[in-house]
């Protein structure tokens, strides 16, 4: 648990008569600064780092059914306090996190009554803000004030400086895509695009990366529960972006696109991570720093690597014999889990699942079962259906799963960011915890602080994931390009169930062109590097028992690569071009370098955080991998990474 340490408090009570008032919030090291400006009843903020502009003056405010809190606001109190605390987690990119922050609260009045508070948290390279909304008088019933409200419009803007480029993924139109399952956060990120666009006219999902003239800015949100919707951003012209709510058509038009809150109530945190380099973004912990567990774990959840037959064998692999073979394979690899994907209810049946679950237990592994989320919001035919959407059927099913030793569930096709859907996510998670089940979501929204908030939450897809490698060669050709983006953008803010790592040349069970399945163009060492680059505490891979590398060291690497990490370092990279990051597990550092550019990437790495010799896995120009032991000279190591190839360096921590 997080124990808050309050270091100091400064309160300023403000004169009400001055038209323009300015307040400044400084980060603990004084480098990050938020300037708040109240002029003519409106509130604006701007953000600078080391005296350089990162966000221009941008408006804040809410329009609600109990009042328009975007204008006619008068600042009343301004309070700042220095806070510090630490917390630990097994499942995040860091295992121990020290937080020091400046908390600032600006109380804004309307008609001489409390209207909203603006709450800011400033770390040295992160800023989070949220709104607190006060109960408001009901003109028709003076003794019974409004105790709830609908937020119709959030006027939180992010105005970027001239010269900013964007790394954004479009918001998907509701009720489109496979069997009307969108939006599912499965559109590409476009690197270094111009500002001023609005994709399909619908805006862009979180997280959103911006390359500003003085550095990098990642915008996202955290702390989203059933008490609010998930949001995204729209471009309001030029380099001005604004928080936007889900679309009416999401979830088959069911549920409201505008969130409802009780009063006193609040919004989720809007988060901004920024730095002169990408390091503070890749290393950020802002999604988890200011959220709390919403329930206690019902058991000691465990993690590790796993297998996933569907990504190679597709629906045909979901049969008793093949799943039994995969249990043997999972056990041989020393992995802990296996996903039994869609149609198991008819192609395997419940009785046979019980036999498989028992067999997995004997072999020291476990099963996760796939479920369709619906319900009344998509046309996806895959079963089992109509269980996870209903509390009675869901809890009965979960009791059955618990009784036969199932590890967890993978729920697919949720297709909406509405508050009603956030309620479903939360209900599934809370019920699953009652029965000791871990939860993975696919066809899903971005998790927003959920690893801490819901202790049995594992990770979500919410990315254009490995299934697209199966679906086509075009995506295979983009594999290294996408892999340079995800650790900086999507995976920076939440565990990502990508389903990668394979030695198949083709994403099918014949491993050739006789069957449908994309042709892999990345190297084997690149596939090994994915185990380091992409983070998910229970990581189901695309390894296939019939296609294993000739070189034992390749398989050995994948077998022993951790899925839980203690530390992360961004070393070098540019999203869409190349990436070098390091993760530490226990006393070992794993450094992975990949290159999506046509020309080879040559770098000299400073390994001053590593003690002694290292193991280097590297590709030659023809993507043939080799493994060797190297002792870096004066901590320096030269690497050359070919297009679609990788270098991995493993060494002991100093
Ligand atoms: Ca998907």
Boltz pocket constraint, residues with backbone or C-beta under 6 A from the ligand:
constraints:
  - pocket:
      binder: B
      contacts: [[A, 186], [A, 442], [A, 443], [A, 461], [A, 463], [A, 465], [A, 467]]
      max_distance: 6.0
